[in-house]
Amino acid sequence: MNGRMKKIMVLGGYGNFGKRIVENLAGIEGITIFIAGRSLSKSSALVENLKGSALASVEPLVVDIFADDFKAQLSAVSPYLVIHTSGPFQGQDYRVPKACIECGAHYIDLADDRRFVCDIGVLDQQAKDKNVLIVSGASSVPGLSSAVVEHYQDQFSVLESIDLSIAPGNKAERGLATVKAILSYTGHPLNVFKGGRWQDVYGWMDSKVNDFSGFVGKRHLANVDVPDLELFPGRYGVTQQVSFQAGLELPILHLTMVGMAYLSKVGLVKSWAPLSKAIVGTSNVFLPFGSDKGAMEVLIKGKNIDGNAKEVKWVLYAPKGNGPYIPTLSTIILARKLLNIDGHSSQQETGAMPCVGLIELNEFKNDFEALDIHFEEKVISKGEARDT
């Protein structure tokens, strides 16, 4: 199958992340992109917006992933690749990737749900039998975060801790699915590798302030549940800790979430997820405040090859409201590799797996530059610091 014949279906293609993926892939000539979802009006509106700029053929498509005839809808299109952005993934089963396997389509999703991403390997043999690639978690985590860790891991003889954090700007677009996913575990126990053993912490608690430096500065952070917490300790042989925290730029919003987490922890509120729409609406009142600047940090500590203490701090800076593009980049890069576009080597691997170790850090370079996103690294070894 050559590039001119390939069809891409983006489920949730008019959503917060889906539309950014569509807009990027629409610059590829000779493919057809189906903007799929339950709303024909939203899908058609995005198609209309892309008229005149898209090199790809872009078409609206009504698809409901929860419909009984979803597999038939998929088969009727016969896509080469399905990109699943229709979260939240908490509570979803594998009906979408299973349907893709049965239809012989490659599959990529932006799932952030720990169980969904970490257990995707149950479909590995089925995917290999059909010669397709099924990738879950092609997002900031674990797609980009694992690329950072793998870029530096050979500089360590022992990895003691990996601490990850993300701080979006307050003016960044709030995706309802993302908010609902976070609220589903706010105040609930999360099993993490800490102090050299597995133990529970609580979602959106253990609040602290982290200095990201640069134009982002200090931000509040709290515990967030991501697949990395389960995948990284074993994969990288971490001896002490893997942590992940995120936060809201405005202290009033962040600390309100911490309070909500406490109410859930003590059992006064079972789950905040049913109030997602109201909470997003309330938070939007604060959109005029804060900034559109965000950051992501990966802090790796351990021993260097000589056995001396070593630390690497990698910080990604996103200005101009471009932070929400970052979760889409792993998916975009993998899609281009599958399509063998723009010099990306063709992705030959098959099977079902989390998005860990599938993308090298330098493969993000062009997309970072296009979005005016940059990163800085600070390496401390033998008491000497080096910034680049």
PEQUI-V836208 format. One record per residue. N is the residue number from 1. SS is DSSP state (A for helix, B for strand, O for the rest). OMEGA is omega in degrees with one decimal (* if undefined). Layout:
N,SS,OMEGA / N,SS,OMEGA
//
This chain:
1,O,178.9 / 2,O,-174.7 / 3,A,-176.4 / 4,A,-176.1 / 5,A,-169.8 / 6,O,179.0 / 7,B,-179.8 / 8,B,174.7 / 9,B,178.1 / 10,B,179.4 / 11,B,-172.0 / 12,O,-172.3 / 13,O,177.1 / 14,O,-179.2 / 15,O,-174.5 / 16,O,-180.0 / 17,O,-178.0 / 18,A,-177.7 / 19,A,179.0 / 20,A,176.4 / 21,A,178.3 / 22,A,-178.6 / 23,A,179.4 / 24,A,-176.7 / 25,A,178.3 / 26,O,176.9 / 27,O,178.8 / 28,O,-178.0 / 29,O,171.0 / 30,O,174.3 / 31,O,175.3 / 32,B,179.0 / 33,B,175.9 / 34,B,176.4 / 35,B,-168.3 / 36,B,177.4 / 37,B,-176.8 / 38,O,-177.6 / 39,O,177.6 / 40,A,-177.7 / 41,A,179.5 / 42,A,178.4 / 43,A,-179.3 / 44,A,179.4 / 45,A,178.3 / 46,A,175.9 / 47,A,-179.7 / 48,A,179.9 / 49,A,-177.0 / 50,A,179.3 / 51,O,178.2 / 52,O,-180.0 / 53,O,-176.4 / 54,O,172.2 / 55,O,176.2 / 56,O,169.9 / 57,B,-176.1 / 58,B,-175.6 / 59,B,174.8 / 60,B,179.7 / 61,B,176.7 / 62,B,179.3 / 63,O,175.9 / 64,O,-175.6 / 65,O,-179.1 / 66,O,180.0 / 67,O,179.9 / 68,O,-177.3 / 69,O,-177.8 / 70,A,-178.7 / 71,A,177.5 / 72,A,176.9 / 73,A,179.3 / 74,A,-179.5 / 75,A,-178.5 / 76,A,178.9 / 77,A,-177.8 / 78,O,-177.6 / 79,O,172.8 / 80,O,-177.1 / 81,B,173.5 / 82,B,176.1 / 83,B,-173.2 / 84,B,178.3 / 85,O,-174.1 / 86,O,176.4 / 87,O,0.2 / 88,O,-177.5 / 89,O,175.7 / 90,O,178.7 / 91,O,176.2 / 92,O,172.2 / 93,O,-175.9 / 94,O,-177.8 / 95,A,-179.1 / 96,A,178.0 / 97,A,177.1 / 98,A,178.8 / 99,A,178.3 / 100,A,178.7 / 101,A,-177.9 / 102,A,179.2 / 103,A,178.7 / 104,O,-179.1 / 105,O,169.9 / 106,B,-174.4 / 107,B,174.1 / 108,B,173.7 / 109,B,178.7 / 110,O,-175.1 / 111,O,175.0 / 112,O,-178.4 / 113,O,-173.7 / 114,A,-177.6 / 115,A,-178.0 / 116,A,-176.8 / 117,A,-173.5 / 118,A,-176.8 / 119,O,-175.5 / 120,A,-179.6 / 121,A,177.2 / 122,A,180.0 / 123,A,-171.5 / 124,A,-176.4 / 125,A,178.1 / 126,A,179.9 / 127,A,178.9 / 128,A,179.4 / 129,A,-179.6 / 130,O,177.5 / 131,O,178.7 / 132,O,178.4 / 133,B,179.3 / 134,B,-175.5 / 135,B,178.4 / 136,B,178.3 / 137,O,178.6 / 138,O,-175.0 / 139,O,177.7 / 140,A,175.0 / 141,A,-3.1 / 142,A,-176.0 / 143,A,-179.4 / 144,A,-177.0 / 145,A,179.2 / 146,A,177.3 / 147,A,178.1 / 148,A,-178.6 / 149,A,-177.3 / 150,A,177.1 / 151,A,-175.0 / 152,A,-168.5 / 153,A,-179.6 / 154,A,177.1 / 155,A,-177.8 / 156,B,169.9 / 157,B,176.9 / 158,B,172.9 / 159,B,-178.6 / 160,B,-178.6 / 161,B,172.9 / 162,B,-179.9 / 163,B,-176.4 / 164,B,177.1 / 165,B,179.2 / 166,B,-179.0 / 167,B,178.5 / 168,O,173.7 / 169,O,-177.6 / 170,O,-177.6 / 171,O,176.7 / 172,O,-178.5 / 173,O,-179.4 / 174,O,177.4 / 175,O,-177.8 / 176,A,-178.7 / 177,A,179.7 / 178,A,179.6 / 179,A,-179.8 / 180,A,179.1 / 181,A,-179.7 / 182,A,-178.4 / 183,A,-178.0 / 184,A,179.7 / 185,A,177.1 / 186,B,-178.0 / 187,O,-179.6 / 188,O,-178.8 / 189,B,176.3 / 190,B,179.8 / 191,B,-176.3 / 192,B,176.3 / 193,B,-173.1 / 194,B,-178.3 / 195,O,177.9 / 196,O,177.9 / 197,B,178.4 / 198,B,179.5 / 199,B,-176.9 / 200,B,164.7 / 201,B,-176.4 / 202,B,-179.1 / 203,B,179.9 / 204,O,172.0 / 205,O,-173.0 / 206,O,-176.7 / 207,O,177.8 / 208,B,176.3 / 209,B,178.3 / 210,B,177.9 / 211,B,178.3 / 212,O,-177.8 / 213,O,179.8 / 214,O,-178.5 / 215,O,179.7 / 216,O,177.4 / 217,O,-174.7 / 218,B,177.9 / 219,B,173.6 / 220,B,178.6 / 221,B,175.4 / 222,B,-174.8 / 223,B,175.8 / 224,O,-178.8 / 225,O,178.4 / 226,O,-179.6 / 227,O,-178.3 / 228,A,-177.2 / 229,A,-179.3 / 230,A,-174.1 / 231,A,-169.0 / 232,A,-176.7 / 233,A,-179.2 / 234,A,-176.1 / 235,A,-174.9 / 236,O,176.7 / 237,O,-178.0 / 238,O,-174.7 / 239,O,-172.9 / 240,O,-168.8 / 241,B,164.9 / 242,B,-179.2 / 243,B,173.9 / 244,B,176.9 / 245,B,175.1 / 246,B,-177.7 / 247,B,177.7 / 248,O,-174.2 / 249,O,-178.0 / 250,O,-178.7 / 251,A,-178.6 / 252,A,178.8 / 253,A,-178.7 / 254,A,-176.3 / 255,A,172.2 / 256,A,176.8 / 257,A,177.7 / 258,A,176.5 / 259,A,176.9 / 260,A,178.6 / 261,A,179.5 / 262,A,179.5 / 263,A,177.7 / 264,A,-179.8 / 265,A,-177.6 / 266,O,172.9 / 267,O,179.9 / 268,O,176.1 / 269,O,-177.3 / 270,O,179.1 / 271,O,177.4 / 272,O,-174.6 / 273,A,179.9 / 274,A,-179.2 / 275,A,-174.0 / 276,A,-177.0 / 277,A,180.0 / 278,A,-179.2 / 279,A,176.7 / 280,A,179.6 / 281,A,178.5 / 282,A,-178.5 / 283,A,179.9 / 284,A,175.3 / 285,O,-176.1 / 286,O,-177.9 / 287,O,179.5 / 288,O,-175.8 / 289,O,178.6 / 290,O,-174.1 / 291,O,174.7 / 292,O,-175.8 / 293,O,-179.4 / 294,B,180.0 / 295,B,174.2 / 296,B,-178.2 / 297,B,172.1 / 298,B,-179.1 / 299,B,-177.2 / 300,B,178.7 / 301,B,178.4 / 302,B,178.5 / 303,B,177.2 / 304,B,-175.2 / 305,O,179.9 / 306,O,178.5 / 307,O,178.9 / 308,O,179.7 / 309,B,-179.5 / 310,B,-180.0 / 311,B,174.3 / 312,B,174.7 / 313,B,-179.5 / 314,B,-177.2 / 315,B,178.4 / 316,B,-179.2 / 317,B,-179.6 / 318,B,177.6 / 319,O,168.7 / 320,O,178.0 / 321,O,-176.9 / 322,O,180.0 / 323,A,-178.7 / 324,A,175.1 / 325,A,-174.0 / 326,A,179.4 / 327,A,-178.1 / 328,A,-168.3 / 329,A,178.6 / 330,A,178.9 / 331,A,-179.8 / 332,A,-179.8 / 333,A,178.4 / 334,A,178.8 / 335,A,179.3 / 336,A,176.8 / 337,A,177.3 / 338,A,179.9 / 339,A,-177.6 / 340,O,-175.3 / 341,O,170.6 / 342,O,176.2 / 343,O,174.8 / 344,O,178.9 / 345,O,-177.9 / 346,O,179.5 / 347,O,-175.6 / 348,O,-175.7 / 349,O,174.4 / 350,O,-177.5 / 351,B,-179.1 / 352,B,-173.5 / 353,B,169.3 / 354,B,-179.6 / 355,O,179.1 / 356,O,178.6 / 357,O,-179.1 / 358,O,-176.4 / 359,O,176.2 / 360,O,-176.5 / 361,A,-178.5 / 362,A,178.2 / 363,A,176.4 / 364,A,-169.4 / 365,A,-176.1 / 366,A,-179.4 / 367,A,175.4 / 368,A,-178.0 / 369,A,-179.2 / 370,A,-177.6 / 371,O,-177.8 / 372,O,176.7 / 373,B,179.7 / 374,B,177.3 / 375,B,175.9 / 376,B,176.1 / 377,B,174.5 / 378,B,-178.1 / 379,B,176.9 / 380,B,-179.3 / 381,B,-178.6 / 382,O,177.1 / 383,O,179.2 / 384,B,-179.7 / 385,B,176.8 / 386,B,177.9 / 387,B,173.9 / 388,O,*
//
